Amino acid sequence: MSLIASDSGGGKTFKPVPVGMHLARCYRVIDLGTQQTEWQGQTKHLHKIMVTFEVHGEDETGKPLVIDTGEPMSISKQYTLSLSDKAKLRADLASWRGRDFTQEELRGFELKNILGQWAMITTTKTERDGKEYTNIANINPVPKVIKDRGMPAGVNKTALFAISDADMEVFDTLSENLKKRIMDSPEWETYHGKPEQPSPAEYAKASGKGAFNALDDDIPF
């Protein structure tokens, strides 16, 4: 299974990650397929992915950054699947790595390479349509002084989901809302056929407030 970026020319209690800089580990990359986005009056159809981090550390009061089950808080960021000059995915990965991509890497970079990797993420709050969202503003390498102290153990199992070679065990861990978005993509129909239309109750559930709703940000990169 692979999910490659190139220059081509589930159901857990959600708590927002506090604003600030945090030690985080990438544990999941999800292929969303082509999604419709609207920005500044323009409608575009772009191939999107979602990258998810587990966050380690404490808040400003000294409380661990965990959800009700004791697992680390999580935060996701969506990207257009591209490594073109102006692509946010390329900018964030280059910042995280501490260097830009070589021409050879730009021909095809395996996103599975970021799974299990540690980073320092900076989170900020934004408001849109009267709601507050916590977003990943920057991703940077972990300073050597922190690495020398010893890194914590990762908690979540790493997983990559690619529509072209779908791992249904990973798919089943996603929220109903996220599943529906993926299954509505043209890539899903290409590889798996047109999904059955959900009943009104199932549609309402999928369109409701799932675990990932507060993480979904469709502003184009």
N, C-alpha and C positions, 0 to 999 in steps of 0.2 A: 504494500500500500504506500502511496506517495501523494504528497500535495506540494506542488512546486510553484514558487513565485519566480517570475522572470520579467525582464524588460522586453516586452513584445512590441514595443512601440505602442440537574434534575430535581428537583423538588426539595432542596434544602432551605431552611429558614434563611431569609436574606437580611443581612445587616450591611449598611453602607460603610465602606472603609473611610476612616477619618482623613481629613485633609492633611497633607504633609508628605514627608519622604519615608518610604518603607522598604525593608528588605523583602523581596518577593521571589517566588519560584514559578516559572512557567510550567503548567502541567497539562494544558489542553489546547489544541488547535482544531477548530471546527470549520469545515467548508460549508458556507451558507448558499453557494450557488449564486446565480445572477439575481440581484434584488433591485427593485425600483426605488430610486431616491429622488427627493425633490429638494432643491437648494436655490434660493434666490430666484424663484419663479421658473427654474429649469428642471425638467424631468429627465433623469438618466437611468440607464440600466447597466449596472456594474457588478462584476463578480466580487463577492465579499467573503471575508473570512473573519472568524472571531478567535482572539487569543486570550486565554484566561490564566491569571496568576493567583496563587495562594499567598497570603500576606502574613508575615511573621513579625513579632515584636509586641510592643505595648502602646497604648494610647497615652495622652498627656497626663492622665491620672494614675498611670501604672497598671492599668488593667490589660490583660492579654487580648490581642486582636483575634478573638474567636467568636463563632456563632454559638447558638444554644446547645448544640451537640458536642461542643468542645473542639471542633475542627477549625482550622484557620479561616478567616474571612477570605472571600474571593472577589476579584474584580476583573472585568473583561474590557477589551477594546476591539472595535471592528475596524477593518482595513479593506481597501480595494486590493485585490490580489494582483499587485504589480510592483515591479522594481524600477519603474521609469524614474527619470531625474526628479520629478516633482511628487513622486508617490510618498505618502506618509509612512507606509510600511518600510520602504527603503531608508528613510530618514531615521526612523526609530531603531531599526536593526543596526544601522551604521553607528548610531550613538551608543547603543547597547554594547556592540562589539568593540567600540573605540577606533574603528576605521571603516572606510567605505568598501564597497564590493569591487573585486577585480572584474575585468571584462569577462573572464571565464565564468566567474560566479554569477554574473548577470544573465548568462545564457540559461541558467536554471538552478535555483537554490532550493534545496530540500528543506521544507519548513519543519520536518521532524527533528532537525538539528537543534532547534531552540527548546525542545521538550526537556524538562529537568534542569534547565539552566537558571542560574540565579541572577538577579538584577536589583538595582535600586530604582524604584518607581516613585514618581512625584504625582500626587493626586490633588485635584482641585475640584471645586464645586461650580456648576453652572446652572442657570435657570432657563427653562424652555417650556413654553405653553403653561406657565404657572407652576411648573414642577421643578424640584431641585434634583440634579444628577451629580454623582461623583464620577469623575473621569480621570483616566491616566493622561497626564500632560506630558511627561518625559520618562524615558527609560535610559538608565545609565549603568555602566559596569559597577560591580561591587568593589569598593576600595580594598586594597591589599590589607590594610590594618584590620578590617572586619574579617576578611578571609583567614588571617593569621590567628584570630581568636577562636576559630572553628565555626563552621556553618551548622545550623540546625538540621535535623532530619526532615526530609520532605514527607508530607502526609498523603496527599492525593496521588492516586495512580496516574501516570502519564498516559495520554490518549490522543490520537490523531484520527479525525474522521474526514474521509474524502468521499464525496458523492459517487465518484467513478468506481470506487471499490469499497462500498459501504460496510463498515463494521457495525452490525445491528446491535451488538451488546453496548457499544458506546452510544449509538443513537437512542437506545432505550433509556439512557441516563439523562437525556436532555429534557427540558421543560416541554409541555405540550405546545406552548407558543412557538418555541424555537423549532420543534419538529415540523409544525405546520409551515413555517417560513421556508424551511429547507425543501419540503415536499411540494411547495408551490413553485419552486424554481424550475426553469426549463431543463437544467441539467438532470434533475431528478427524473423528469419524464423521459429524457433520453436514455438513461441507464436503467430505470426501474419501472417505466410505464407511468401512465397517468394515475395519480392516487384516487382512491374512492372518495366521493364527496361525503364529508362528515354529516351526521345528523345535526339539527339545530342545537341540541344540548352539547354535543361534542364541539361544534364550532364556537359556541359561547365560551366553553371552557378553554379552548385553544386561544381565543382572542382576549381572554381575561388577563388578570394580573398574575402571570407565572413568575417563577423564581428569577427569570432573566430579564423581565420587562424593564426594570430599573437600570439594567446594564446596556440595553439596546439603544444605540445612538446612530441614527441614519444620516447624519451630516456627512456629505461626501468628502473624501480626502482629496 
